[in-house]
Amino acid sequence: MSTAAADIPVTYRDAPVGFASGWATNAEMASSGFEHLHEAGETPPGAQPLDEHLVEGVQMISPEVAAQLMRAARVPVLRDPVGRIVATWDEGRWWTPDESAEFLRRIVAEINGGES
């Protein structure tokens, strides 16, 4: 785990009774309070489907294809008993929106030489 995360409190060490793990899109995460995530736009009509981009070896992708990948990607999430997303899994733990935002703030501060 990153040193930036070392002292951020953990709300969910494990899934509480009645909670369930599952998967969600970037857009679902953004609408659930993970404000640092943003919808990656819409795929324009006639865009090449992602499964046609699968080739062997290293390839360079355009920002448009990167956004298309982000729209299609699914990430692990923890849902409360009524199905709301309350946390996402990363760095070996569950992160609530507030914990995730604090972690991101600290990472940015590290990159900027200690200033957020």
C-alpha positions, 0 to 999 in steps of 0.5 A, a space after each residue: 500500500 502507498 505511504 500516502 494511504 498509511 493513516 487514512 481511516 478504513 470504514 469497511 475492512 470487510 463487507 458488513 452483513 447485508 452488503 455485497 461486492 460487485 462491479 460498476 462503471 466509471 459513470 456509476 462510480 462518479 454518480 455515487 460520490 466518487 467525484 474525482 471520476 468523470 464520465 468519459 463522454 459518449 462513443 460517437 456513431 460509427 466508432 470502431 468497436 473495442 473488440 476490433 482493437 484487440 491485437 497482439 503486441 504494443 499499440 498506441 491508442 488515441 484519447 478517444 479510444 482511451 475514453 471508450 475503454 474507460 466507459 466500458 471498464 468495470 471496477 470492484 465495488 461494495 454495495 449497501 443493502 439497498 444497492 448503493 455503491 459505498 466503496 471501491 476496492 484498491 490498494 488491498 482495501 475498500 475505499 469510501 468516496 471521502 477516503 478515496 478523495 483524500 488518498 488522491 489528494 495525498 498522491 497529488 501532493 506527493 507528485 507536486 513535492 508536498 503541495 496539494 
